[in-house]
Amino acid sequence: MNYCFDIIGTTSLLTFFNYQQQLEQNQNRGKAYLGSHECSLDGFIESVENIPKKPDWNWDDVVGSIVNFWLKNEDKVRYWQNHCHTIDSDTVIVARVGKIEALRKEFESLFDV
């Protein structure tokens, strides 16, 4: 699979929306953020549909990476489900999905001096 998915935290809906709008200016970006009011597989798959300017990715593979994460990371999923059980309606749980190679280059650039 060429894509990876990970749940990264929670934030206010307004903060998420503003950050997503800034990120979406680059159509060739290597990552996207998904927001959902509930920590569920269906919630994150549905949030893929809410990305206004989708990069030119294989979106079936992106959904496959979300499903794969769900199947292989039960501890993380349970942690976030328990943590997000108490969030209010103005808060979303945020996940990152991206091309593995693009994320690798981004992380390596952090250490370039």
C-alpha positions as CSV (number, residue, x, y, z in Angstrom):
1,M,0.0,0.0,0.0
2,N,1.3,3.5,-0.9
3,Y,-0.6,5.3,1.8
4,C,-0.6,5.4,5.6
5,F,-3.2,6.5,8.1
6,D,-2.9,7.4,11.8
7,I,-5.1,9.1,14.4
8,I,-3.2,12.1,15.7
9,G,-5.5,13.9,18.2
10,T,-8.4,16.2,18.8
11,T,-9.0,19.8,18.1
12,S,-11.8,22.3,17.8
13,L,-13.8,22.2,14.7
14,L,-12.9,25.7,13.7
15,T,-9.1,25.1,14.1
16,F,-9.4,21.9,12.1
17,F,-11.4,23.7,9.3
18,N,-8.8,26.6,9.2
19,Y,-5.8,24.3,9.0
20,Q,-7.4,22.1,6.4
21,Q,-8.2,25.1,4.2
22,Q,-4.5,26.2,4.4
23,L,-3.3,22.8,3.5
24,E,-5.7,22.4,0.6
25,Q,-4.1,25.2,-1.3
26,N,-1.4,22.7,-2.5
27,Q,-3.1,20.2,-4.9
28,N,0.2,18.2,-5.0
29,R,0.4,17.8,-1.2
30,G,1.5,14.5,0.2
31,K,-0.9,14.4,3.1
32,A,-4.5,15.3,4.1
33,Y,-6.2,15.5,7.4
34,L,-9.5,13.9,8.2
35,G,-11.9,15.0,10.9
36,S,-14.7,13.0,12.5
37,H,-17.0,13.6,15.5
38,E,-16.7,9.9,16.4
39,C,-13.8,7.5,16.4
40,S,-15.2,4.9,14.1
41,L,-14.1,3.3,10.9
42,D,-17.2,4.5,9.1
43,G,-16.7,8.1,10.4
44,F,-13.2,8.3,8.9
45,I,-14.2,6.7,5.7
46,E,-17.0,9.2,5.4
47,S,-14.7,12.0,6.1
48,V,-12.7,11.2,3.0
49,E,-15.7,12.4,1.1
50,N,-15.5,15.8,2.8
51,I,-12.1,16.7,1.5
52,P,-13.0,19.6,-0.8
53,K,-9.9,19.6,-3.1
54,K,-8.7,16.0,-3.2
55,P,-5.2,15.3,-4.4
56,D,-4.7,13.0,-7.3
57,W,-4.5,9.9,-5.2
58,N,-5.9,6.4,-5.5
59,W,-8.8,6.9,-3.1
60,D,-9.6,3.2,-2.9
61,D,-6.1,2.6,-1.6
62,V,-6.5,5.5,0.9
63,V,-9.7,3.8,2.2
64,G,-7.8,0.5,2.3
65,S,-5.1,2.1,4.5
66,I,-7.8,3.3,6.9
67,V,-9.3,-0.2,7.1
68,N,-5.8,-1.7,7.5
69,F,-5.1,0.6,10.4
70,W,-8.3,-0.4,12.0
71,L,-7.5,-4.1,11.7
72,K,-3.9,-3.9,12.9
73,N,-4.1,-1.2,15.7
74,E,-6.8,-2.3,18.0
75,D,-5.1,-0.7,21.1
76,K,-4.8,2.7,19.4
77,V,-8.4,2.6,18.2
78,R,-9.7,1.6,21.6
79,Y,-7.7,4.4,23.2
80,W,-9.1,7.0,20.9
81,Q,-12.6,5.6,21.2
82,N,-12.5,5.8,25.0
83,H,-10.9,9.3,24.9
84,C,-13.3,10.7,22.3
85,H,-16.4,9.3,24.1
86,T,-16.4,12.5,26.2
87,I,-15.7,15.1,23.5
88,D,-18.3,17.8,22.8
89,S,-19.9,18.7,19.4
90,D,-17.4,21.5,18.7
91,T,-14.5,19.0,18.8
92,V,-13.3,16.6,16.2
93,I,-10.9,13.7,16.3
94,V,-8.2,14.2,13.6
95,A,-6.4,11.7,11.6
96,R,-3.6,12.1,8.9
97,V,-3.5,10.2,5.7
98,G,-0.7,10.5,3.3
99,K,1.5,9.0,0.7
100,I,4.2,7.1,2.5
101,E,7.0,8.4,0.3
102,A,5.9,12.0,0.7
103,L,5.7,11.7,4.5
104,R,9.1,10.0,4.5
105,K,10.7,13.0,2.6
106,E,8.9,15.5,4.9
107,F,10.3,13.8,8.0
108,E,13.8,13.5,6.6
109,S,13.8,17.2,5.7
110,L,13.2,18.0,9.4
111,F,16.8,16.8,10.0
112,D,18.5,18.5,7.1
113,V,20.7,21.2,8.4
